[in-house]
Amino acid sequence: MRGTRPGTGAGSGFGSGVNLLALRSHNAALVLDLLRTAGAEGISRLELAERTGLTPQAVSKITARLREDGLAAEAGRRASTGGKPRTVLRLVPEAGHAVGVHLDRDELRVVLVDLRGAVVGERRAPLDLGAGAEAVLGAVTQAVAGVVTGGRPAGASDGALPGRTLPGRGDGTAPGAPDAASPGAAWSGSGPALLGAGVALPGPLDHGRGVLHRVTGFPEWDGFPLREALAGRLGVPVVVDKDTNAAALGLAVDGEGGSFAYLHLGTGLGAGLVLGGSVHRGARTGAGEFGHQVIQLDGPPCTCGNRGCVEALSLGAVARGDIEEAARILGAGAANLVGLLDIDVVLLGGRTVAAAPEPFLRGVGAVLTERARRTGQDAVPVRLAPGGGRAVAVGAAQLVLGPVFGRGDG
């Protein structure tokens, strides 16, 4: 199909019967994504037409609109064969921003990223996820205010966070009206244009509806409409996903190809799965509850209600100071995943891994190597995931940016 890319076909709302306005938005997203990947060197209109399958006339109209909106700018001229030099265009990264929120069980991290995904602001604060909805929502609202505008609250007459309409993001408004009377619900319009906020936290949860289920260790969140509640406070679109899915999405956007598993060992244990280049969430968006596979019947109790889960066993070994045993247990779970999905690589992350990366890489790698010896296959490589402590928050911001650039994983 002309002007399409993997992951943006009929299943993503761009199939037959699509109206002209949506099609224009989709094509603009394709062009924006090529501008993004071209970097500071830019890309010519002719190259944009060749790579999208759009006509040169269509590309000219789209780029004219993008330039008018401040999203694209000239990046100079490039020599051509047999004609005048071609004008090349580039993305203007500062034309829009997204917020990424990582809600961990005991810490809150908020980042502000530009259109290229570069972090331009960050806030961290202690958090008790069990303190109740009002306390947690208040902490998120305050942190977002701080990262977006330097923490300068404005009067209710200033409205909510400054929003902006971009291809793939609808009209830029959040569901329902923001509560202008609540603390932090309105900020000065002098801050950057904000496209939305991606929020990542431990599961299980319903990504499609933005509703939490019985978050492991915090069952009181069951049924809470986090997306709706935060959108009302922030006044911008909000996307909610599991922390591991967000991190995996960020890794895929940054160039990690193929099929891989991101294993996050921090205050809990989960997996983000990218299969065939797309985040795999499952039929009910519940995939990736890696830490709660039972590998020891009648083992120690886990906060999920089962016994002998990989999470309980691995974190229990960490608590005893036996990192080698924790890595071996994590490797056993990873071997099950490799056997089930035949993935290309296993990536390790999370604060517990970051505190002792080499023992975890060694231990998990040894288990996968032994599995490969038994099966006669090549061992699946194990690597430390890039991004450090920001990986989940930055990936959460990509939940917002994805649709802007025509990616269907947001």
Secondary structure as UniProt FT lines:
FT   TURN            2..3
FT   TURN            6..7
FT   HELIX           10..12
FT   TURN            13..14
FT   TURN            16..17
FT   HELIX           20..38
FT   HELIX           39..41
FT   STRAND          43..44
FT   HELIX           45..52
FT   HELIX           56..68
FT   TURN            69..70
FT   STRAND          72..78
FT   STRAND          86..91
FT   HELIX           93..95
FT   STRAND          97..103
FT   STRAND          107..114
FT   TURN            115..116
FT   STRAND          119..126
FT   TURN            129..130
FT   HELIX           133..149
FT   HELIX           156..158
FT   TURN            167..168
FT   TURN            170..171
FT   TURN            180..181
FT   TURN            183..184
FT   TURN            189..190
FT   STRAND          194..201
FT   STRAND          205..206
FT   TURN            207..210
FT   STRAND          211..212
FT   TURN            216..217
FT   HELIX           219..221
FT   TURN            222..223
FT   HELIX           226..234
FT   STRAND          238..242
FT   HELIX           243..253
FT   TURN            254..255
FT   STRAND          260..265
FT   STRAND          269..275
FT   TURN            276..277
FT   STRAND          278..279
FT   TURN            283..284
FT   TURN            287..288
FT   HELIX           290..292
FT   TURN            297..298
FT   TURN            303..304
FT   HELIX           310..319
FT   TURN            320..321
FT   HELIX           323..341
FT   STRAND          345..349
FT   HELIX           351..355
FT   HELIX           357..375
FT   STRAND          382..384
FT   TURN            386..387
FT   HELIX           388..390
FT   HELIX           391..404
FT   TURN            405..406
FT   TURN            408..409
//
